[in-house]
Amino acid sequence: MVRVVLTGDELEGFTSLGFDDHVKLFFAGGATRDFTPRRFDAQARELWIDFFLHEAGPAASWASQVAAGQSLEIGGPKGSAVIAQDGIDTHVLIGDETAVPAIGRRLEELPAGARALVVVEADDSTEWPRFTSPAEVEMRWIARDGSGGTPAQGLIAALGDLELPRGRSFYWVAVESRAARAIRRYLREDRGIDKQWIKSAGYWQQGAAGAHERISEDE
Ligand SMILES: Cc1cc2nc3c(=O)[nH]c(=O)nc-3n(C[C@H](O)[C@H](O)[C@H](O)COP(=O)(O)OP(=O)(O)OC[C@H]3O[C@@H](n4cnc5c(N)ncnc54)[C@H](O)[C@@H]3O)c2cc1C
């Protein structure tokens, strides 16, 4: 992952209320990609964006060569529904590398006394970031099994080993699109979670550029 800190007077008034908001980043050739506003410091006018360096694509390529002094055009964030912190006993956050910025932000923003269960699948066990949080956090890192198999196989197996929290648990999922669909289906059908307590999104799609998919009811 590469963290880029953007500064500039044009960040005056920047507002991002939801941990899973996104900004549009504009790259050469008119490519736009969605990224999480990882943190915004209004006083310093600093916006953090964390890039996962996967193999190819304008965003990953830009981030792999970025140096101080370069500029980046951004738009947004687009106001998205804010998932409340109240009324939830356990915040279950399930993701891959692209979800790590949103998960890191959520954990920092949760109050003391909140509870979170985090399940992240990532490629490289040496690079698993440390999260900080006032909340009580149970963390599961899953090393990706690169041998193929069905989407979300590793995450679903990890979830299968867990006793899911009792009470009101909100399940937030952000992974590759087909995996997001498979995990949603697993939570609904195998674990009996009500659809109102799941938000699942495809943060990228295998073989497609710039994909963003909200996984809705039982596709
Ligand atoms: C709401 C939202 C917030 C997001 N926040 C972040 C964030 O904070 N940090 C972050 O790193 N990403 C984030 N993403 C994911 C990011 O937008 C995608 O990974 C995007 O495709 C990257 O653009 P690119 O130009 O690098 O690659 P693209 O040109 O979009 O894709 C090129 C190729 O790379 C593949 N690819 C894309 N992403 C990955 C990946 N993660 N792993 C393996 N292969 C991949 C594609 O399938 C395609 O074949 C977010 C996505 C959404 C929808």
The ligand as an SDF file (V2000), in Angstrom:
LIG
                    3D

 53 58  0  0  0  0  0  0  0  0999 V2000
  -16.0900    2.9400   -2.9540 C   0  0  0  0  0  0  0  0  0  0  0  0
  -14.7110    2.4250   -3.3080 C   0  0  0  0  0  0  0  0  0  0  0  0
  -13.6220    2.7780   -2.5220 C   0  0  0  0  0  0  0  0  0  0  0  0
  -12.3510    2.2770   -2.8340 C   0  0  0  0  0  0  0  0  0  0  0  0
  -11.2880    2.6410   -2.0570 N   0  0  0  0  0  0  0  0  0  0  0  0
  -10.0490    2.1920   -2.3610 C   0  0  0  0  0  0  0  0  0  0  0  0
   -8.9190    2.6130   -1.6030 C   0  0  0  0  0  0  0  0  0  0  0  0
   -9.0260    3.4350   -0.6840 O   0  0  0  0  0  0  0  0  0  0  0  0
   -7.6990    2.0990   -1.9320 N   0  0  0  0  0  0  0  0  0  0  0  0
   -7.5490    1.2060   -2.9660 C   0  0  0  0  0  0  0  0  0  0  0  0
   -6.4280    0.7620   -3.2170 O   0  0  0  0  0  0  0  0  0  0  0  0
   -8.6000    0.8240   -3.7270 N   0  0  0  0  0  0  0  0  0  0  0  0
   -9.8290    1.3100   -3.4540 C   0  0  0  0  0  0  0  0  0  0  0  0
  -10.8970    0.9410   -4.2280 N   0  0  0  0  0  0  0  0  0  0  0  0
  -10.6710   -0.0100   -5.3430 C   0  0  0  0  0  0  0  0  0  0  0  0
  -10.1280    0.6730   -6.5910 C   0  0  0  0  0  0  0  0  0  0  0  0
  -11.0450    1.6690   -7.0130 O   0  0  0  0  0  0  0  0  0  0  0  0
   -9.9890   -0.4100   -7.6890 C   0  0  0  0  0  0  0  0  0  0  0  0
   -9.0490   -1.3710   -7.3090 O   0  0  0  0  0  0  0  0  0  0  0  0
   -9.6200    0.1930   -9.0240 C   0  0  0  0  0  0  0  0  0  0  0  0
   -9.9290   -0.7550  -10.0150 O   0  0  0  0  0  0  0  0  0  0  0  0
   -8.1590    0.5840   -9.1260 C   0  0  0  0  0  0  0  0  0  0  0  0
   -7.9550    1.2360  -10.3500 O   0  0  0  0  0  0  0  0  0  0  0  0
   -6.6850    0.9500  -11.2760 P   0  0  0  0  0  0  0  0  0  0  0  0
   -6.6510    2.0670  -12.2540 O   0  0  0  0  0  0  0  0  0  0  0  0
   -5.4960    0.7280  -10.4110 O   0  0  0  0  0  0  0  0  0  0  0  0
   -7.0270   -0.4310  -11.9850 O   0  0  0  0  0  0  0  0  0  0  0  0
   -8.1370   -0.6690  -13.1480 P   0  0  0  0  0  0  0  0  0  0  0  0
   -7.7470    0.0370  -14.4020 O   0  0  0  0  0  0  0  0  0  0  0  0
   -9.4880   -0.3350  -12.5940 O   0  0  0  0  0  0  0  0  0  0  0  0
   -8.0440   -2.2310  -13.3670 O   0  0  0  0  0  0  0  0  0  0  0  0
   -6.9790   -2.8150  -14.1370 C   0  0  0  0  0  0  0  0  0  0  0  0
   -6.9410   -4.3170  -13.8860 C   0  0  0  0  0  0  0  0  0  0  0  0
   -6.5680   -4.5340  -12.5230 O   0  0  0  0  0  0  0  0  0  0  0  0
   -7.5320   -5.3570  -11.8780 C   0  0  0  0  0  0  0  0  0  0  0  0
   -7.6590   -4.8860  -10.4720 N   0  0  0  0  0  0  0  0  0  0  0  0
   -8.2660   -3.7550  -10.0190 C   0  0  0  0  0  0  0  0  0  0  0  0
   -8.1820   -3.6830   -8.6730 N   0  0  0  0  0  0  0  0  0  0  0  0
   -7.5160   -4.8120   -8.2870 C   0  0  0  0  0  0  0  0  0  0  0  0
   -7.1420   -5.3280   -7.0140 C   0  0  0  0  0  0  0  0  0  0  0  0
   -7.4260   -4.6780   -5.8740 N   0  0  0  0  0  0  0  0  0  0  0  0
   -6.4730   -6.5070   -6.9740 N   0  0  0  0  0  0  0  0  0  0  0  0
   -6.1680   -7.1820   -8.1060 C   0  0  0  0  0  0  0  0  0  0  0  0
   -6.5070   -6.7460   -9.3510 N   0  0  0  0  0  0  0  0  0  0  0  0
   -7.1770   -5.5700   -9.4240 C   0  0  0  0  0  0  0  0  0  0  0  0
   -8.8230   -5.1860  -12.6620 C   0  0  0  0  0  0  0  0  0  0  0  0
   -9.6200   -6.3390  -12.5550 O   0  0  0  0  0  0  0  0  0  0  0  0
   -8.3090   -4.9830  -14.0740 C   0  0  0  0  0  0  0  0  0  0  0  0
   -8.0960   -6.2320  -14.6950 O   0  0  0  0  0  0  0  0  0  0  0  0
  -12.1700    1.4230   -3.9530 C   0  0  0  0  0  0  0  0  0  0  0  0
  -13.2700    1.1040   -4.7550 C   0  0  0  0  0  0  0  0  0  0  0  0
  -14.5190    1.5870   -4.4370 C   0  0  0  0  0  0  0  0  0  0  0  0
  -15.6690    1.2190   -5.3170 C   0  0  0  0  0  0  0  0  0  0  0  0
  1  2  1  0
  2  3  1  0
  2 52  2  0
  3  4  2  0
  4  5  1  0
  4 50  1  0
  5  6  2  0
  6  7  1  0
  6 13  1  0
  7  8  2  0
  7  9  1  0
  9 10  1  0
 10 11  2  0
 10 12  1  0
 12 13  2  0
 13 14  1  0
 14 15  1  0
 14 50  1  0
 15 16  1  0
 16 17  1  0
 16 18  1  0
 18 19  1  0
 18 20  1  0
 20 21  1  0
 20 22  1  0
 22 23  1  0
 23 24  1  0
 24 25  2  0
 24 26  1  0
 24 27  1  0
 27 28  1  0
 28 29  2  0
 28 30  1  0
 28 31  1  0
 31 32  1  0
 32 33  1  0
 33 34  1  0
 33 48  1  0
 34 35  1  0
 35 36  1  0
 35 46  1  0
 36 37  1  0
 36 45  1  0
 37 38  2  0
 38 39  1  0
 39 40  1  0
 39 45  2  0
 40 41  1  0
 40 42  2  0
 42 43  1  0
 43 44  2  0
 44 45  1  0
 46 47  1  0
 46 48  1  0
 48 49  1  0
 50 51  2  0
 51 52  1  0
 52 53  1  0
M  END
$$$$
